[in-house]
Amino acid sequence: MIKRFNKYLLLLFGLLTLSGYSQDELAISVEDSLYREDQFYFGITYNIGTSAPSGVSALGVSGGLQLGFLRDMPVNARRNVAVAIGAGISIDQYGQNLLIDKGPTGETIFSVIENTNSISYNRLSTIVIEAPVELRWRGSTPSIYKFWRVYSGVRFGYVISHKANYKGPDTRIKITDIPELEKFRMTATLGVGYSTFNFHVQYGINPMFSDSAKTDTGEPVDFFPLKLGFILYIL
C-alpha cells in the first residue's frame, strides 16, 4: 500500500512539475507575443542652419528640446524589427546674423548683419507639433533592457508658433508673423545608441522658408535645419 502511495505521489509530483514547466513556457510565449518598445522620448539638440545665404553664420547658442510618445508595432517573429508612429512637440532656436524685419508696407525683409559685434541677441524660434514615423531595429528581448538600437524615420510637423527676435545697441525688433516661413515641416531622423542614451540626427527635407524669401541683395534664403544631439527613451 505504501509503495503504491509513493508511486502515486511521484506521479503527482511529476505532473505538477510538468504543469509548472508548461505554464512557464506559456508565460514566456505570451510575454513574447506582447513584447513591444512603446516609448516616451526626450531629446536635446544643437541646431545648425545649412544652405544659408552667403555671409550668414551661426551666432550664439542654438538649441532645441523635443518630447513625445511612439507606439511600437513589431513586424517579425523575434520582434526586434518594428514600425513606430507617434506624436510629439519640438521647441527650437536658431541663432545667426540674418536679420528678419518688416518694411514700411508690411513686407518681410531679410538682411545679413556683417558687423556681428553690434548684435546682442538674434534668434529665430519655432514650436512645432510633430508626427514621427520610424523603422526600428534593436537587440532587446522581453528581459533585456540594455541593447543596441538603430531607429530611422521621418517626422511630419506643423509650426504652431514662431518668432524672430533681435536686440542691438539701440534697436529691438520682434516679429511674430513671417508669411515666408513654411508651416509644414518634414525632417529625416536617425538615432543610434546603446541602452538609454542615443545619438540623434535630424535634417530638414524641405527648407524653412518659401521661394519668395530673399535677402535685400536678391539671394534666396535657403535654410535647411540640421539638429545634432542626444535622445532619451523611457518605456
Phi and psi in degrees as GROMACS dihedral restraints (atoms count N, CA, C in turn):
[ dihedral_restraints ]
;  ai    aj    ak    al  type     phi  dphi    fc
    3     4     5     6     1   -64.4    20    10
    4     5     6     7     1   -40.4    20    10
    6     7     8     9     1   -62.6    20    10
    7     8     9    10     1   -41.2    20    10
    9    10    11    12     1   -65.4    20    10
   10    11    12    13     1   -39.2    20    10
   12    13    14    15     1   -63.3    20    10
   13    14    15    16     1   -40.4    20    10
   15    16    17    18     1   -63.0    20    10
   16    17    18    19     1   -37.4    20    10
   18    19    20    21     1   -64.6    20    10
   19    20    21    22     1   -42.5    20    10
   21    22    23    24     1   -64.5    20    10
   22    23    24    25     1   -38.4    20    10
   24    25    26    27     1   -64.9    20    10
   25    26    27    28     1   -42.9    20    10
   27    28    29    30     1   -64.7    20    10
   28    29    30    31     1   -40.1    20    10
   30    31    32    33     1   -64.3    20    10
   31    32    33    34     1   -43.2    20    10
   33    34    35    36     1   -63.5    20    10
   34    35    36    37     1   -42.0    20    10
   36    37    38    39     1   -61.7    20    10
   37    38    39    40     1   -40.6    20    10
   39    40    41    42     1   -65.0    20    10
   40    41    42    43     1   -40.9    20    10
   42    43    44    45     1   -65.9    20    10
   43    44    45    46     1   -40.9    20    10
   45    46    47    48     1   -64.2    20    10
   46    47    48    49     1   -41.2    20    10
   48    49    50    51     1   -62.3    20    10
   49    50    51    52     1   -45.2    20    10
   51    52    53    54     1   -64.3    20    10
   52    53    54    55     1   -39.1    20    10
   54    55    56    57     1   -64.2    20    10
   55    56    57    58     1   -43.7    20    10
   57    58    59    60     1   -63.1    20    10
   58    59    60    61     1   -40.6    20    10
   60    61    62    63     1   -62.5    20    10
   61    62    63    64     1   -42.7    20    10
   63    64    65    66     1   -64.6    20    10
   64    65    66    67     1   -39.2    20    10
   66    67    68    69     1   -64.7    20    10
   67    68    69    70     1   -40.0    20    10
   69    70    71    72     1   -61.5    20    10
   70    71    72    73     1   -43.4    20    10
   72    73    74    75     1   -62.9    20    10
   73    74    75    76     1   -40.8    20    10
   75    76    77    78     1   -65.9    20    10
   76    77    78    79     1   -40.1    20    10
   78    79    80    81     1   -62.7    20    10
   79    80    81    82     1   -43.6    20    10
   81    82    83    84     1   -62.4    20    10
   82    83    84    85     1   -42.2    20    10
   84    85    86    87     1   -62.2    20    10
   85    86    87    88     1   -43.7    20    10
   87    88    89    90     1   -64.4    20    10
   88    89    90    91     1   -42.1    20    10
   90    91    92    93     1   -60.9    20    10
   91    92    93    94     1   -44.0    20    10
   93    94    95    96     1   -62.8    20    10
   94    95    96    97     1   -40.9    20    10
   96    97    98    99     1   -68.6    20    10
   97    98    99   100     1   -22.4    20    10
   99   100   101   102     1  -104.7    20    10
  100   101   102   103     1    -4.3    20    10
  102   103   104   105     1   -65.6    20    10
  103   104   105   106     1   130.0    20    10
  105   106   107   108     1  -155.0    20    10
  106   107   108   109     1   165.2    20    10
  108   109   110   111     1  -109.3    20    10
  109   110   111   112     1    56.8    20    10
  111   112   113   114     1   -62.4    20    10
  112   113   114   115     1   131.1    20    10
  114   115   116   117     1  -145.8    20    10
  115   116   117   118     1   139.9    20    10
  117   118   119   120     1   -84.6    20    10
  118   119   120   121     1   147.3    20    10
  120   121   122   123     1  -131.1    20    10
  121   122   123   124     1   149.0    20    10
  123   124   125   126     1  -139.6    20    10
  124   125   126   127     1   127.7    20    10
  126   127   128   129     1  -132.4    20    10
  127   128   129   130     1   153.0    20    10
  129   130   131   132     1  -130.8    20    10
  130   131   132   133     1   133.7    20    10
  132   133   134   135     1  -134.0    20    10
  133   134   135   136     1   158.7    20    10
  135   136   137   138     1  -104.1    20    10
  136   137   138   139     1   126.2    20    10
  138   139   140   141     1  -103.0    20    10
  139   140   141   142     1   136.9    20    10
  141   142   143   144     1  -129.4    20    10
  142   143   144   145     1   136.7    20    10
  144   145   146   147     1   -96.0    20    10
  145   146   147   148     1   108.7    20    10
  147   148   149   150     1   -94.6    20    10
  148   149   150   151     1   162.1    20    10
  150   151   152   153     1    57.7    20    10
  151   152   153   154     1    33.4    20    10
  153   154   155   156     1   -77.0    20    10
  154   155   156   157     1   162.4    20    10
  156   157   158   159     1   -59.7    20    10
  157   158   159   160     1   157.6    20    10
  159   160   161   162     1   -60.6    20    10
  160   161   162   163     1   137.2    20    10
  162   163   164   165     1    92.6    20    10
  163   164   165   166     1   -11.8    20    10
  165   166   167   168     1   -87.9    20    10
  166   167   168   169     1   130.6    20    10
  168   169   170   171     1  -139.8    20    10
  169   170   171   172     1   162.4    20    10
  171   172   173   174     1   -67.2    20    10
  172   173   174   175     1   147.7    20    10
  174   175   176   177     1  -141.9    20    10
  175   176   177   178     1   119.5    20    10
  177   178   179   180     1    74.3    20    10
  178   179   180   181     1  -164.3    20    10
  180   181   182   183     1   -94.1    20    10
  181   182   183   184     1   125.9    20    10
  183   184   185   186     1  -112.2    20    10
  184   185   186   187     1   119.9    20    10
  186   187   188   189     1  -141.5    20    10
  187   188   189   190     1   170.9    20    10
  189   190   191   192     1  -149.9    20    10
  190   191   192   193     1   155.4    20    10
  192   193   194   195     1  -124.9    20    10
  193   194   195   196     1   143.2    20    10
  195   196   197   198     1  -144.4    20    10
  196   197   198   199     1   144.8    20    10
  198   199   200   201     1  -153.6    20    10
  199   200   201   202     1   155.6    20    10
  201   202   203   204     1   174.1    20    10
  202   203   204   205     1  -166.1    20    10
  204   205   206   207     1  -137.8    20    10
  205   206   207   208     1   141.2    20    10
  207   208   209   210     1  -124.2    20    10
  208   209   210   211     1   132.4    20    10
  210   211   212   213     1   -95.6    20    10
  211   212   213   214     1   120.9    20    10
  213   214   215   216     1   -90.4    20    10
  214   215   216   217     1   132.8    20    10
  216   217   218   219     1  -132.0    20    10
  217   218   219   220     1    92.4    20    10
  219   220   221   222     1   -59.5    20    10
  220   221   222   223     1   147.3    20    10
  222   223   224   225     1  -120.9    20    10
  223   224   225   226     1     2.5    20    10
  225   226   227   228     1  -133.5    20    10
  226   227   228   229     1   168.4    20    10
  228   229   230   231     1   -65.1    20    10
  229   230   231   232     1   -36.9    20    10
  231   232   233   234     1   -73.6    20    10
  232   233   234   235     1   -19.3    20    10
  234   235   236   237     1    66.7    20    10
  235   236   237   238     1    27.6    20    10
  237   238   239   240     1  -102.7    20    10
  238   239   240   241     1     0.5    20    10
  240   241   242   243     1  -122.1    20    10
  241   242   243   244     1   131.5    20    10
  243   244   245   246     1  -151.1    20    10
  244   245   246   247     1   162.6    20    10
  246   247   248   249     1  -111.0    20    10
  247   248   249   250     1   140.8    20    10
  249   250   251   252     1  -133.6    20    10
  250   251   252   253     1   140.3    20    10
  252   253   254   255     1  -130.0    20    10
  253   254   255   256     1   154.4    20    10
  255   256   257   258     1  -167.1    20    10
  256   257   258   259     1  -159.6    20    10
  258   259   260   261     1  -147.7    20    10
  259   260   261   262     1   146.2    20    10
  261   262   263   264     1  -163.7    20    10
  262   263   264   265     1  -174.3    20    10
  264   265   266   267     1  -140.7    20    10
  265   266   267   268     1   145.1    20    10
  267   268   269   270     1  -130.7    20    10
  268   269   270   271     1   127.9    20    10
  270   271   272   273     1  -116.1    20    10
  271   272   273   274     1   118.9    20    10
  273   274   275   276     1  -133.4    20    10
  274   275   276   277     1   152.3    20    10
  276   277   278   279     1  -131.7    20    10
  277   278   279   280     1   143.4    20    10
  279   280   281   282     1  -128.3    20    10
  280   281   282   283     1   112.8    20    10
  282   283   284   285     1   -96.5    20    10
  283   284   285   286     1   127.2    20    10
  285   286   287   288     1  -159.7    20    10
  286   287   288   289     1   176.5    20    10
  288   289   290   291     1   -99.0    20    10
  289   290   291   292     1    24.7    20    10
  291   292   293   294     1   -93.4    20    10
  292   293   294   295     1   114.2    20    10
  294   295   296   297     1   -87.3    20    10
  295   296   297   298     1   131.0    20    10
  297   298   299   300     1  -112.0    20    10
  298   299   300   301     1   118.9    20    10
  300   301   302   303     1  -138.9    20    10
  301   302   303   304     1   175.5    20    10
  303   304   305   306     1  -114.6    20    10
  304   305   306   307     1   139.7    20    10
  306   307   308   309     1   -83.8    20    10
  307   308   309   310     1  -179.9    20    10
  309   310   311   312     1   -63.6    20    10
  310   311   312   313     1   -25.0    20    10
  312   313   314   315     1  -102.6    20    10
  313   314   315   316     1    11.2    20    10
  315   316   317   318     1    91.8    20    10
  316   317   318   319     1     0.9    20    10
  318   319   320   321     1   -73.7    20    10
  319   320   321   322     1   151.5    20    10
  321   322   323   324     1   -81.5    20    10
  322   323   324   325     1   133.4    20    10
  324   325   326   327     1  -116.2    20    10
  325   326   327   328     1   125.4    20    10
  327   328   329   330     1  -109.3    20    10
  328   329   330   331     1   122.8    20    10
  330   331   332   333     1  -141.0    20    10
  331   332   333   334     1   147.2    20    10
  333   334   335   336     1   -91.1    20    10
  334   335   336   337     1   125.8    20    10
  336   337   338   339     1   -88.9    20    10
  337   338   339   340     1   110.9    20    10
  339   340   341   342     1   -77.3    20    10
  340   341   342   343     1   -36.3    20    10
  342   343   344   345     1   -89.5    20    10
  343   344   345   346     1    88.1    20    10
  345   346   347   348     1   -70.6    20    10
  346   347   348   349     1   -15.9    20    10
  348   349   350   351     1   -65.7    20    10
  349   350   351   352     1   -20.5    20    10
  351   352   353   354     1   -85.5    20    10
  352   353   354   355     1    -3.8    20    10
  354   355   356   357     1   -94.8    20    10
  355   356   357   358     1   118.9    20    10
  357   358   359   360     1   -87.0    20    10
  358   359   360   361     1   -34.3    20    10
  360   361   362   363     1  -161.7    20    10
  361   362   363   364     1   131.8    20    10
  363   364   365   366     1  -152.7    20    10
  364   365   366   367     1   107.3    20    10
  366   367   368   369     1  -135.4    20    10
  367   368   369   370     1   142.9    20    10
  369   370   371   372     1  -108.3    20    10
  370   371   372   373     1   120.5    20    10
  372   373   374   375     1  -115.4    20    10
  373   374   375   376     1   141.0    20    10
  375   376   377   378     1  -137.2    20    10
  376   377   378   379     1   149.3    20    10
  378   379   380   381     1  -122.6    20    10
  379   380   381   382     1   122.5    20    10
  381   382   383   384     1  -125.0    20    10
  382   383   384   385     1   128.1    20    10
  384   385   386   387     1   -86.9    20    10
  385   386   387   388     1   138.7    20    10
  387   388   389   390     1  -129.0    20    10
  388   389   390   391     1   151.9    20    10
  390   391   392   393     1  -123.0    20    10
  391   392   393   394     1    93.1    20    10
  393   394   395   396     1   -77.7    20    10
  394   395   396   397     1   143.6    20    10
  396   397   398   399     1  -129.4    20    10
  397   398   399   400     1   125.4    20    10
  399   400   401   402     1  -129.5    20    10
  400   401   402   403     1   147.1    20    10
  402   403   404   405     1  -105.0    20    10
  403   404   405   406     1   124.0    20    10
  405   406   407   408     1  -119.4    20    10
  406   407   408   409     1   138.8    20    10
  408   409   410   411     1  -127.7    20    10
  409   410   411   412     1   136.4    20    10
  411   412   413   414     1  -149.8    20    10
  412   413   414   415     1   159.5    20    10
  414   415   416   417     1  -101.1    20    10
  415   416   417   418     1    23.1    20    10
  417   418   419   420     1   -83.7    20    10
  418   419   420   421     1   164.3    20    10
  420   421   422   423     1  -136.5    20    10
  421   422   423   424     1   174.1    20    10
  423   424   425   426     1   -58.7    20    10
  424   425   426   427     1   -21.3    20    10
  426   427   428   429     1  -116.5    20    10
  427   428   429   430     1     1.4    20    10
  429   430   431   432     1  -115.4    20    10
  430   431   432   433     1   119.8    20    10
  432   433   434   435     1  -108.8    20    10
  433   434   435   436     1    -7.9    20    10
  435   436   437   438     1  -109.2    20    10
  436   437   438   439     1   116.5    20    10
  438   439   440   441     1  -159.7    20    10
  439   440   441   442     1   164.2    20    10
  441   442   443   444     1   -81.0    20    10
  442   443   444   445     1   146.6    20    10
  444   445   446   447     1  -143.3    20    10
  445   446   447   448     1   149.1    20    10
  447   448   449   450     1  -134.4    20    10
  448   449   450   451     1   113.6    20    10
  450   451   452   453     1  -118.1    20    10
  451   452   453   454     1   124.8    20    10
  453   454   455   456     1  -128.6    20    10
  454   455   456   457     1   152.5    20    10
  456   457   458   459     1   178.4    20    10
  457   458   459   460     1  -160.1    20    10
  459   460   461   462     1  -136.3    20    10
  460   461   462   463     1   143.3    20    10
  462   463   464   465     1  -117.8    20    10
  463   464   465   466     1   127.6    20    10
  465   466   467   468     1  -101.1    20    10
  466   467   468   469     1   127.6    20    10
  468   469   470   471     1  -135.4    20    10
  469   470   471   472     1   166.6    20    10
  471   472   473   474     1  -139.7    20    10
  472   473   474   475     1   128.6    20    10
  474   475   476   477     1   -76.7    20    10
  475   476   477   478     1   116.5    20    10
  477   478   479   480     1   -98.2    20    10
  478   479   480   481     1   -14.6    20    10
  480   481   482   483     1  -157.5    20    10
  481   482   483   484     1   141.7    20    10
  483   484   485   486     1  -150.3    20    10
  484   485   486   487     1   155.7    20    10
  486   487   488   489     1  -158.2    20    10
  487   488   489   490     1   133.6    20    10
  489   490   491   492     1  -106.5    20    10
  490   491   492   493     1   123.4    20    10
  492   493   494   495     1  -128.0    20    10
  493   494   495   496     1   119.6    20    10
  495   496   497   498     1  -124.2    20    10
  496   497   498   499     1   139.3    20    10
  498   499   500   501     1  -136.8    20    10
  499   500   501   502     1   120.1    20    10
  501   502   503   504     1  -118.4    20    10
  502   503   504   505     1  -168.7    20    10
  504   505   506   507     1   -58.1    20    10
  505   506   507   508     1   -44.1    20    10
  507   508   509   510     1  -127.7    20    10
  508   509   510   511     1     9.8    20    10
  510   511   512   513     1  -133.1    20    10
  511   512   513   514     1   139.9    20    10
  513   514   515   516     1  -131.3    20    10
  514   515   516   517     1   121.6    20    10
  516   517   518   519     1  -124.9    20    10
  517   518   519   520     1   129.7    20    10
  519   520   521   522     1  -132.7    20    10
  520   521   522   523     1   118.7    20    10
  522   523   524   525     1  -117.7    20    10
  523   524   525   526     1   124.9    20    10
  525   526   527   528     1  -117.7    20    10
  526   527   528   529     1     7.7    20    10
  528   529   530   531     1  -137.8    20    10
  529   530   531   532     1   100.7    20    10
  531   532   533   534     1  -118.6    20    10
  532   533   534   535     1    96.0    20    10
  534   535   536   537     1   -59.1    20    10
  535   536   537   538     1   -28.2    20    10
  537   538   539   540     1   -75.4    20    10
  538   539   540   541     1   -13.0    20    10
  540   541   542   543     1   -71.1    20    10
  541   542   543   544     1   126.1    20    10
  543   544   545   546     1   -73.8    20    10
  544   545   546   547     1   116.9    20    10
  546   547   548   549     1   -72.7    20    10
  547   548   549   550     1   -38.4    20    10
  549   550   551   552     1   -83.0    20    10
  550   551   552   553     1   127.0    20    10
  552   553   554   555     1  -118.2    20    10
  553   554   555   556     1   145.9    20    10
  555   556   557   558     1  -141.4    20    10
  556   557   558   559     1   123.2    20    10
  558   559   560   561     1  -132.2    20    10
  559   560   561   562     1   146.2    20    10
  561   562   563   564     1   -92.3    20    10
  562   563   564   565     1   140.3    20    10
  564   565   566   567     1  -127.0    20    10
  565   566   567   568     1   151.0    20    10
  567   568   569   570     1  -147.4    20    10
  568   569   570   571     1   126.7    20    10
  570   571   572   573     1  -124.9    20    10
  571   572   573   574     1   128.9    20    10
  573   574   575   576     1  -134.4    20    10
  574   575   576   577     1   131.0    20    10
  576   577   578   579     1  -179.0    20    10
  577   578   579   580     1  -175.2    20    10
  579   580   581   582     1  -131.1    20    10
  580   581   582   583     1   134.1    20    10
  582   583   584   585     1    64.6    20    10
  583   584   585   586     1  -130.0    20    10
  585   586   587   588     1   -80.7    20    10
  586   587   588   589     1   -45.8    20    10
  588   589   590   591     1   -92.5    20    10
  589   590   591   592     1   140.2    20    10
  591   592   593   594     1  -143.0    20    10
  592   593   594   595     1   142.7    20    10
  594   595   596   597     1   -74.1    20    10
  595   596   597   598     1   137.0    20    10
  597   598   599   600     1  -129.8    20    10
  598   599   600   601     1   133.4    20    10
  600   601   602   603     1  -126.1    20    10
  601   602   603   604     1   136.9    20    10
  603   604   605   606     1  -140.7    20    10
  604   605   606   607     1   128.4    20    10
  606   607   608   609     1  -130.0    20    10
  607   608   609   610     1   133.7    20    10
  609   610   611   612     1   -69.7    20    10
  610   611   612   613     1   123.8    20    10
  612   613   614   615     1   -78.3    20    10
  613   614   615   616     1   -38.6    20    10
  615   616   617   618     1  -109.2    20    10
  616   617   618   619     1   150.9    20    10
  618   619   620   621     1   -67.7    20    10
  619   620   621   622     1   159.5    20    10
  621   622   623   624     1   -74.4    20    10
  622   623   624   625     1   -25.3    20    10
  624   625   626   627     1  -120.6    20    10
  625   626   627   628     1   154.3    20    10
  627   628   629   630     1   -75.9    20    10
  628   629   630   631     1   172.9    20    10
  630   631   632   633     1   -64.8    20    10
  631   632   633   634     1   -20.7    20    10
  633   634   635   636     1   -76.4    20    10
  634   635   636   637     1   -12.1    20    10
  636   637   638   639     1   -79.3    20    10
  637   638   639   640     1   116.2    20    10
  639   640   641   642     1  -137.5    20    10
  640   641   642   643     1   151.0    20    10
  642   643   644   645     1   -73.4    20    10
  643   644   645   646     1   172.1    20    10
  645   646   647   648     1   -66.9    20    10
  646   647   648   649     1    -9.8    20    10
  648   649   650   651     1  -100.2    20    10
  649   650   651   652     1     4.0    20    10
  651   652   653   654     1    90.0    20    10
  652   653   654   655     1     6.5    20    10
  654   655   656   657     1   -85.7    20    10
  655   656   657   658     1   134.4    20    10
  657   658   659   660     1   -60.3    20    10
  658   659   660   661     1   140.9    20    10
  660   661   662   663     1   -90.6    20    10
  661   662   663   664     1    68.5    20    10
  663   664   665   666     1   -74.6    20    10
  664   665   666   667     1   125.9    20    10
  666   667   668   669     1  -147.0    20    10
  667   668   669   670     1   103.3    20    10
  669   670   671   672     1  -108.9    20    10
  670   671   672   673     1   113.8    20    10
  672   673   674   675     1   -69.5    20    10
  673   674   675   676     1   138.0    20    10
  675   676   677   678     1  -124.4    20    10
  676   677   678   679     1   125.7    20    10
  678   679   680   681     1  -117.8    20    10
  679   680   681   682     1   130.1    20    10
  681   682   683   684     1  -125.6    20    10
  682   683   684   685     1   130.9    20    10
  684   685   686   687     1  -179.9    20    10
  685   686   687   688     1  -153.2    20    10
  687   688   689   690     1  -127.5    20    10
  688   689   690   691     1   147.0    20    10
  690   691   692   693     1  -128.6    20    10
  691   692   693   694     1   138.5    20    10
  693   694   695   696     1  -110.2    20    10
  694   695   696   697     1   125.9    20    10
  696   697   698   699     1  -104.8    20    10
  697   698   699   700     1   132.2    20    10
  699   700   701   702     1  -126.2    20    10
  700   701   702   703     1   125.0    20    10
